Amino acid sequence: MERAFGRMKRELFFFCCTTSTVRWLLRSSALLRLTLFAAIVATVVSQKPEDGPYRGKYIGKFNSYHHQASGDVYAVDEYTFLLTGFNYDGNGVDTFFWSGASNRPGPQGFIVPDEYGKTNILERYFNKDFTLRLPDNKKITEVKWLAVYDLNSQNNFADVYIPEDFEPPVPQRAGSLSTVAGGPVVSSETIDILDSKTLRISEFSYDGKGSQVHFWVGVGPSPSSKGSKVPDELGYLDPIRAYDRETITLELPGDMTIFDIDWFSVYDVETRRDYGSILISDDLNVPPSLVRVTPHTESLPNCRQLHKNLRVSWEVFGPQITIQLAGNVRLDEYMSFGLSGSDQRSQMLGADVVVAFIDGHRGYAVDYNITSLAPCVQVLGQNKGVCRDDVVGGLDSYQLHTFSRENDINTITFRRLLISSDPGDKEYLLDRPMYVIWAMGRLDSNNEPTYHDVYPKRNVQMHFNTTEPVNDCFSFTSREMNLKDVWERQQIFDRSVRSFTATLGPAGGKRGYQGITGHVSNGLAWYINGFLVPELWLRRGLTYSFAVRGGNNPHSPEFYHPLVITDEPHGGFDRLSDAKQSEIRVLAGVEFTRRGRPKPTAAGPLCLARHPEGQDRRLDDNFATFKKFNRTLRWSCDSGDPARLEITPNTSWPDVVYYNSFTHANMGWKIHIVDSYAQSARSDGVAVVLRFTATSALLLLMAIVSSCWLSAG
């Protein structure tokens, strides 16, 4: 009501300014003049968000003269107008958005590009909301008006004037964090309020010693337990990790804005202690957020927000539990949720989970069993890894109920008996909390889950039988993502290099294998001569040798990766059906038994690069280059000589072939087969060409061996 009243005062003021009433009032008395001035200041300077979404600082309504041009105008920031409910019949001859610094709209001005950044003649608008950015980095404070103006007739169709001393919204500074006596180490430089939903904390440090410490906001004079969690910079609601002078950006959850809170804190929910906080000033003049808020109403009584982009709802009725997963996911992504493989912590190994996704016009909720942290593969005739229950001799115990996709949100509801008839399924207990696991990731071409991108690092417990419904869920939010540059795409293009060392290492997130190849990742990738999936350039008629260290233990579903070369880009030849295998030309690394079964020939002892202990692989994309990422890895190599795979490309070989793993898909990349090295070495999107000599390859091998000796010691 107060906000609506404030808007009425503004509109009344602008109306009165065009009549003789104001002049009469100003002549009446000094008291009236003072009162009117105070009202103007309160209205223009102290703009508050109106009922509904915050749009920025209100400038005023268009004064409408011709062609039904009308609407409201806000300042989004120093350079940008927001027009809401804008109308124009489109019948002008040479009409543009027009602005200038003269006293009133006229020929002296400049065209303001439309919402698409174009300077085309304006067409019809009907009740439309959009932004206009002033050209050439001009500021709103440098102009006096915005108009809908026809250059042909020099006729003004509508205008709005910028008030004198107008202050457009800009990011605001809000102090810094400092350690509270007796608490963990917490510090920061300036905290900037970038817009109505976004805070940036510069040089943030926290020692990570609290067990239930969160970013926390609320109302009142000081931080208290009556607050709400703020997702961390990656959208997680887990207790926050340790930080060391990092600059992070946080987004307030759901439809919450900076105007809804009085303080921001690093808060221990368990001990109810504030470890560092700032107060939020009233009437902040900040830009509105560009975050899209999508409300979502769950149909079940209990709801738990697992991540900014994932929630689980449930209801127990009789012997059944009904579960609903709702997630802000892409078309090729899955959501998974289930019971932990351990009774003491959240553990994927041994877990019983459901994988839910929508493929076209069909929804799926598929029962999976996790016996190894690897895709489902056959080990000595048995399927192991992340396998569907019906593949490992069990039953698909989940019954799909409903599914839908709206506003990029998948909502899938399914049921299961608390005590399943499948002995491989875990029981949903109602007498105590249970440890659960969850994840989100991409599906492969067979609609099987690949290595997940989003997953919790801390234990997650849930009580499925509560006397009162629990609900900590909030609206989904999304914004245009600024995708980070892919790591340098590498090539080995050197006529003197005839031998390669093939080892394994982490795939490196969205900027690594996934960004370089465009394929979904299984978590591991080939490192050729120490580089992540480089493109190789080989000449026909020459013999090349690969020293393969991808694992030689066929009992291991996770670390058994013989090297193969085929004309197919994905690999995982052993997992394919006989029909699919018959369509692929195997060029090296496989021989066939008398029964026609494929058998790998290049399985060498494992040499593996790993993340150091304590390094979170979810932060791989924070590394600017592969070189910086690679320096953090730690090598461990099994003893024994590598397997040797020798190839001599000939005229029958295609121009492009692929090195990959015999057992798992999507671990390698391209080999270019050329007739002469004088040919162009350019490849699609390749940014870097690496030239190696035989000496550099030898030095790399010595470094790996040395690292293995150190790790063995």
Phi, psi and omega in degrees: 000316181297319180294320179295321178296321177299320179294321178299321179297319180297313182297321179297321180296312182294330176290314183295329182296343181264003182242171178282351182301315182298318180298322178294318180295320182293333178277347189291307183195161177295327181297316179296321179298317180295318181297316180296319179298317179298320179296320179297314181299314181298326183280314188277320187276325187253053179297132174246155177298138180277174176303136186097189184295144178289130186247356184116200182267126186288131176261313179155182177269149170298132167282116189266128181241318184215160170055030172059025179287124183200169178146174177256151182232131177237159169260119178279316175206198184295338189242352196233131171265148168245122176257129180238143181057037185280137179230146174195132188283352175078012185266005175289155183276314186220060193258139181219164161287134193222139180216161179185180184250006176286172184292329179211159182302134179193193183298334180277100181183196180211156179285135172261120180305149181287189185296343178261007182077015182258155176251041178280158175299137185292137173258190186289140174235140176225108175050050187253144176251132179194170180248151174234129178253130179297142183283163172056034178057028173291148181256154178300327180289350180265357179239165182247347183199160171233133186223162166256109196230137179259115183288329182294312182263357185049049183244135180267117182273328179194151177208159173221139185257141177278122180300149176297148181058029179292135179245105180289159180297138176218155174305145183242148176267142187226039176083197183214166179265145175219154185296135174272138182305131178084359181252179176297165179287117177226129178203162176197165166272213185296140169260119180258131172268100188287321177203192188291350179231000192235130175240138175243123181254118182270139174053048183280134177230140175205133188281353175075017187273346178281147184273333182225050182266132182226161162287132196219136178225159178183188180246159181119177185288337183204162180302140180212176180291343178275074181218193182224148176289145171249126178303147178288187187295345178254005177091006181275148177253010176292162170308141189288153180278181173283143178233145179229092178052050180255146174261119185234154178241127182246145178242128178298142188286153173055225180266012178291139175235173181296339180281351181265357185233158178249342182205159174233137187217154162262106198234137176267107183293327183290313182265355181057049180237140176269122182259003179158131186206167172226153173267145180260124181292152173284157172056044176292133179262075184247159178296152173290155181282146175268006180289135175272123180259125181241102178298149179214122182258121179280149182266355181250153190290331183253140182214134178231124177278113182272329182203163177309327185250013183210135175222154176234134175240154182203162174207134176258126178221114182063226182274005186245154169240132176255130184235142175232126173254132176231127184214145175274089188231162175279173182297329184259024182245156180242162170241140177225149182204144178180187184271137184298154175282357180228147177275353183252347182196171175279117186220129181286321182296123181086004184284159177243111190229163170248139176248118186244135179199169177238127179241103182066245182255018180233141175255153182223142170222098193250135181280127181234151176237132185251105178256351177199153181275064182203160174301159183293118180226161177271126176239108182052046175086356180244143177277127178223154182120213176269094190240146173298144181302321183287349176274332183257021175092006179259198181240147172279100192274351183268136179251117180293134180252297179220159174207151177200157173228120182213132181054041178069014181249121173273130176235117185229125182245137183209165184230158175202150173293142177302318176247105185282154176283350177274117181297342179279349179272149177271154181272136171280109181274145182247353185266357180198162176295153179235148174280135181234166173229159176206162179194160171226144180192190182261151174271149174272187185294343178260013183059033173259144180291136175258183181306125188286147179269326186237125183197157182280150175257348180249166177293142178235123178244145177220141174254115187276351181236094182246144180289324176245140178302143177248141182202109175241022185279153178222171183297150175285145176231151176206153178217163176297123183271133172272099184292131179287153181297142175292146176302159183305132177277122191255150176229146168249105186229086184208120184294341181276347182272116178243355181229145182227146174253121183251112178236179182244154176197175180295147186284341171085023172071200185289337181271348183264239185307314184298317180288324183290316187261336186081005180261154173291151186252150173261011176100329178245155178211160177284136171249112181260120185052033175088002183246145184288116178032061176288157171277132181257146178239111183241148182258138178299140178092345178263151180260133181235151183234133175250122172270107192261124176231067182250010181103133182235017179259102183293350177281349183264113178287343185263325189234047174234102188223078171297146181274134176228155176234123183223178176265014183243137193281345191262328181081199185068041186304322185293336183276349187277156176290164179301323180294318179292320179298325182292342180273353186252138175264116178270121185262333180193151174099357182221136169237159185247138180285176179299332178275002178083014180272139180287141179224125182287151181242353185235066178249106181250170180302149187288131169231112194232132171267134181233161169293144175294156181303131180093348179274127184273117182293343177292347181260012182302324183291350178285345178282130185290328183222160175297324181301315179293321177296316185296328181295338182274347186284154178239127183267143169221131186230134174287154179287161179114158180283146178291158171285147181249128175239111180255137180225148174227091181302139178234188185292343179278347181285141174296165179291333178229125174233181188222137170263139184204187176264143177293327188260324185242147179276157170058065176229349183231198184203210197271149165236121178268126179256118186237159176275336181205143178288353177286346178295158179297137179266006184286143177228164183303117175072009183286131185253334187226137174247124182255130178248128182237147170256168177299327180295318181294323178296320178296318179298321179297315179298319179297324179295319179295315180298318178299318179297322179296317179300319181295317180292327178292325179288000000 
